[in-house]
Amino acid sequence: MRQSQGVTDETQQTQPPAPTVVYTDGACLGNPGPGGWAWAVAGGPFASGAEAHTTNQRMEITAAYEAVRALPGPLLVMSDSTYVVNCFRERWWAGWRARGWRNSKRQPVANRDLWEPFVELVLDRGDVAFEWVKGHGDDPVNDLVDRLAVQAATDQAGRTGEGWPADVGGADRPGRGRFG
């Protein structure tokens, strides 16, 4: 509220900060196989990591989880994984928890070891939203995280930095059978 000449102007309210938009992606050389994950903020920080034997879904979850762990303040997570996005937008997590971490078919939830801490973090923060972005489309930041994830899977090494890395490898090639 603003006070001017002793009068309080209640129409002047502080707007919450705009969320940081972070893109996430996972890649796997074979499925299962060596994998990589990455997240990036346009013009800002980025990070990637690798696992020797994993699945594409695990790398997609890990990418989003690592971004939420690393970045403070309100976040909008952009992911080409409907698995990640729908878990939160469709509240799949609520059903999983209510059923003792079983899915709608009463089977154990796949990747519970990743989902459980991720869901708790998102709920504890209360300032994280998720949106789907078309993979292999025309979004340059989505293309960047794809390239970083593929590079991490290929090199089995992660990296961190600021800005747009100049030395990032090639994107994953859908339909060619190399990436899951």
C-alpha positions as a Markdown table, in Angstrom:
| # | Residue | x | y | z |
|---|---|---|---|---|
| 1 | Met | 0.0 | 0.0 | 0.0 |
| 2 | Arg | 1.1 | 3.5 | -0.7 |
| 3 | Gln | 0.5 | 6.5 | 1.5 |
| 4 | Ser | 0.3 | 9.9 | 0.0 |
| 5 | Gln | -0.5 | 13.0 | 2.1 |
| 6 | Gly | -1.8 | 10.8 | 5.0 |
| 7 | Val | -4.2 | 8.8 | 2.7 |
| 8 | Thr | -3.7 | 5.1 | 2.2 |
| 9 | Asp | -4.1 | 4.0 | -1.4 |
| 10 | Glu | -5.2 | 0.4 | -1.1 |
| 11 | Thr | -5.5 | 0.0 | -4.9 |
| 12 | Gln | -1.7 | 0.0 | -5.2 |
| 13 | Gln | -0.7 | -3.5 | -4.4 |
| 14 | Thr | 2.7 | -5.2 | -5.0 |
| 15 | Gln | 2.6 | -7.7 | -7.8 |
| 16 | Pro | 4.3 | -11.0 | -7.2 |
| 17 | Pro | 7.5 | -11.4 | -9.1 |
| 18 | Ala | 7.1 | -13.0 | -12.6 |
| 19 | Pro | 8.2 | -16.6 | -12.5 |
| 20 | Thr | 11.6 | -17.7 | -13.9 |
| 21 | Val | 11.0 | -19.8 | -17.0 |
| 22 | Val | 13.2 | -22.8 | -17.1 |
| 23 | Tyr | 13.4 | -25.4 | -19.8 |
| 24 | Thr | 14.2 | -29.1 | -19.0 |
| 25 | Asp | 14.9 | -32.2 | -21.0 |
| 26 | Gly | 16.3 | -35.7 | -20.7 |
| 27 | Ala | 18.0 | -38.0 | -23.2 |
| 28 | Cys | 19.0 | -41.6 | -23.3 |
| 29 | Leu | 21.3 | -43.5 | -25.7 |
| 30 | Gly | 19.1 | -46.5 | -25.9 |
| 31 | Asn | 16.3 | -47.0 | -23.4 |
| 32 | Pro | 17.7 | -48.1 | -21.0 |
| 33 | Gly | 21.2 | -46.9 | -21.6 |
| 34 | Pro | 23.5 | -44.0 | -20.8 |
| 35 | Gly | 21.5 | -40.9 | -20.1 |
| 36 | Gly | 21.7 | -37.2 | -19.6 |
| 37 | Trp | 19.5 | -34.4 | -18.3 |
| 38 | Ala | 19.6 | -30.6 | -18.6 |
| 39 | Trp | 17.9 | -27.4 | -17.6 |
| 40 | Ala | 18.4 | -23.8 | -18.8 |
| 41 | Val | 17.0 | -20.4 | -18.3 |
| 42 | Ala | 17.2 | -18.2 | -21.5 |
| 43 | Gly | 20.2 | -16.0 | -21.1 |
| 44 | Gly | 20.8 | -17.2 | -17.6 |
| 45 | Pro | 22.1 | -20.3 | -15.8 |
| 46 | Phe | 22.1 | -23.9 | -17.1 |
| 47 | Ala | 23.2 | -27.3 | -15.8 |
| 48 | Ser | 23.3 | -30.8 | -17.0 |
| 49 | Gly | 24.3 | -34.2 | -15.6 |
| 50 | Ala | 24.6 | -37.9 | -16.6 |
| 51 | Glu | 23.9 | -41.4 | -15.4 |
| 52 | Ala | 25.5 | -44.5 | -16.8 |
| 53 | His | 22.4 | -46.8 | -16.9 |
| 54 | Thr | 19.0 | -45.2 | -16.9 |
| 55 | Thr | 15.8 | -44.5 | -18.9 |
| 56 | Asn | 14.6 | -41.5 | -20.8 |
| 57 | Gln | 11.7 | -41.0 | -18.3 |
| 58 | Arg | 14.1 | -41.0 | -15.4 |
| 59 | Met | 16.2 | -38.3 | -17.1 |
| 60 | Glu | 13.1 | -36.2 | -17.9 |
| 61 | Ile | 12.1 | -36.3 | -14.2 |
| 62 | Thr | 15.7 | -35.7 | -13.0 |
| 63 | Ala | 16.0 | -32.6 | -15.3 |
| 64 | Ala | 12.9 | -31.0 | -13.9 |
| 65 | Tyr | 13.7 | -31.9 | -10.3 |
| 66 | Glu | 17.3 | -30.5 | -10.5 |
| 67 | Ala | 15.9 | -27.3 | -12.0 |
| 68 | Val | 13.4 | -26.9 | -9.1 |
| 69 | Arg | 16.2 | -27.7 | -6.6 |
| 70 | Ala | 18.6 | -25.2 | -8.1 |
| 71 | Leu | 16.5 | -22.2 | -8.9 |
| 72 | Pro | 14.9 | -20.0 | -6.2 |
| 73 | Gly | 11.6 | -18.0 | -6.5 |
| 74 | Pro | 8.6 | -18.7 | -8.6 |
| 75 | Leu | 9.2 | -21.1 | -11.5 |
| 76 | Leu | 7.5 | -22.1 | -14.7 |
| 77 | Val | 9.0 | -25.4 | -15.8 |
| 78 | Met | 8.8 | -26.0 | -19.6 |
| 79 | Ser | 9.1 | -29.6 | -20.5 |
| 80 | Asp | 8.5 | -31.7 | -23.6 |
| 81 | Ser | 7.7 | -34.6 | -21.3 |
| 82 | Thr | 3.9 | -35.1 | -20.8 |
| 83 | Tyr | 4.9 | -37.6 | -18.0 |
| 84 | Val | 6.5 | -34.7 | -16.0 |
| 85 | Val | 3.9 | -32.0 | -16.9 |
| 86 | Asn | 0.8 | -34.2 | -16.3 |
| 87 | Cys | 2.1 | -35.4 | -13.0 |
| 88 | Phe | 1.6 | -31.9 | -11.7 |
| 89 | Arg | -1.0 | -30.3 | -14.0 |
| 90 | Glu | -3.3 | -33.3 | -13.8 |
| 91 | Arg | -2.4 | -34.0 | -10.1 |
| 92 | Trp | -1.4 | -37.6 | -10.7 |
| 93 | Trp | 0.8 | -37.3 | -7.6 |
| 94 | Ala | -2.3 | -36.9 | -5.5 |
| 95 | Gly | -3.7 | -40.2 | -6.6 |
| 96 | Trp | -0.4 | -41.9 | -6.2 |
| 97 | Arg | 0.0 | -40.7 | -2.6 |
| 98 | Ala | -3.6 | -41.6 | -1.8 |
| 99 | Arg | -3.1 | -45.1 | -3.1 |
| 100 | Gly | 0.2 | -45.6 | -1.2 |
| 101 | Trp | 2.3 | -44.8 | -4.3 |
| 102 | Arg | 0.4 | -47.1 | -6.6 |
| 103 | Asn | -0.9 | -46.0 | -10.0 |
| 104 | Ser | -4.5 | -46.3 | -11.2 |
| 105 | Lys | -3.9 | -49.9 | -12.1 |
| 106 | Arg | -2.8 | -50.6 | -8.5 |
| 107 | Gln | 0.8 | -51.2 | -9.7 |
| 108 | Pro | 3.7 | -49.6 | -8.0 |
| 109 | Val | 4.4 | -46.1 | -9.4 |
| 110 | Ala | 7.4 | -46.3 | -11.8 |
| 111 | Asn | 10.3 | -44.1 | -10.6 |
| 112 | Arg | 8.9 | -43.5 | -7.2 |
| 113 | Asp | 12.4 | -42.9 | -5.9 |
| 114 | Leu | 12.5 | -39.8 | -8.0 |
| 115 | Trp | 8.9 | -38.8 | -7.9 |
| 116 | Glu | 8.5 | -38.8 | -4.1 |
| 117 | Pro | 11.1 | -36.2 | -3.3 |
| 118 | Phe | 10.3 | -34.2 | -6.4 |
| 119 | Val | 6.6 | -34.0 | -5.5 |
| 120 | Glu | 7.4 | -33.1 | -1.9 |
| 121 | Leu | 9.7 | -30.3 | -3.1 |
| 122 | Val | 7.1 | -28.8 | -5.4 |
| 123 | Leu | 4.4 | -29.0 | -2.7 |
| 124 | Asp | 6.7 | -27.5 | -0.1 |
| 125 | Arg | 7.7 | -24.6 | -2.4 |
| 126 | Gly | 4.2 | -23.8 | -3.6 |
| 127 | Asp | 5.6 | -21.6 | -6.4 |
| 128 | Val | 6.2 | -24.0 | -9.2 |
| 129 | Ala | 4.0 | -24.5 | -12.3 |
| 130 | Phe | 4.5 | -26.7 | -15.3 |
| 131 | Glu | 3.8 | -26.3 | -19.0 |
| 132 | Trp | 4.3 | -28.6 | -22.0 |
| 133 | Val | 6.4 | -27.5 | -24.9 |
| 134 | Lys | 6.7 | -29.4 | -28.2 |
| 135 | Gly | 10.0 | -31.2 | -28.4 |
| 136 | His | 12.1 | -30.9 | -31.6 |
| 137 | Gly | 10.1 | -27.8 | -32.5 |
| 138 | Asp | 11.1 | -24.2 | -33.1 |
| 139 | Asp | 11.9 | -23.2 | -29.5 |
| 140 | Pro | 15.6 | -22.3 | -29.2 |
| 141 | Val | 15.8 | -22.9 | -25.5 |
| 142 | Asn | 14.1 | -26.2 | -25.7 |
| 143 | Asp | 16.6 | -27.1 | -28.5 |
| 144 | Leu | 19.4 | -26.0 | -26.2 |
| 145 | Val | 18.4 | -28.3 | -23.3 |
| 146 | Asp | 17.9 | -31.1 | -25.7 |
| 147 | Arg | 21.5 | -30.6 | -27.0 |
| 148 | Leu | 22.9 | -30.3 | -23.5 |
| 149 | Ala | 21.1 | -33.5 | -22.4 |
| 150 | Val | 22.4 | -35.4 | -25.4 |
| 151 | Gln | 25.9 | -34.1 | -24.8 |
| 152 | Ala | 25.7 | -35.2 | -21.2 |
| 153 | Ala | 24.5 | -38.7 | -22.2 |
| 154 | Thr | 27.2 | -39.0 | -24.9 |
| 155 | Asp | 30.1 | -37.7 | -22.8 |
| 156 | Gln | 28.8 | -39.1 | -19.5 |
| 157 | Ala | 29.6 | -35.7 | -17.9 |
| 158 | Gly | 27.6 | -32.8 | -16.8 |
| 159 | Arg | 28.3 | -29.1 | -16.8 |
| 160 | Thr | 27.1 | -25.8 | -15.5 |
| 161 | Gly | 27.3 | -22.2 | -16.7 |
| 162 | Glu | 25.7 | -18.9 | -17.6 |
| 163 | Gly | 24.4 | -17.7 | -20.9 |
| 164 | Trp | 24.4 | -19.7 | -24.2 |
| 165 | Pro | 27.1 | -22.3 | -24.5 |
| 166 | Ala | 28.8 | -22.1 | -27.8 |
| 167 | Asp | 30.3 | -25.7 | -27.7 |
| 168 | Val | 27.1 | -27.7 | -27.3 |
| 169 | Gly | 26.7 | -30.9 | -29.4 |
| 170 | Gly | 24.0 | -31.9 | -31.7 |
| 171 | Ala | 20.3 | -32.4 | -30.9 |
| 172 | Asp | 18.7 | -35.8 | -30.6 |
| 173 | Arg | 17.3 | -37.1 | -33.8 |
| 174 | Pro | 13.8 | -38.4 | -33.5 |
| 175 | Gly | 12.9 | -41.4 | -35.6 |
| 176 | Arg | 16.4 | -42.6 | -36.0 |
| 177 | Gly | 16.4 | -45.0 | -33.1 |
| 178 | Arg | 19.4 | -43.7 | -31.3 |
| 179 | Phe | 17.7 | -41.8 | -28.5 |
| 180 | Gly | 14.8 | -42.9 | -26.3 |
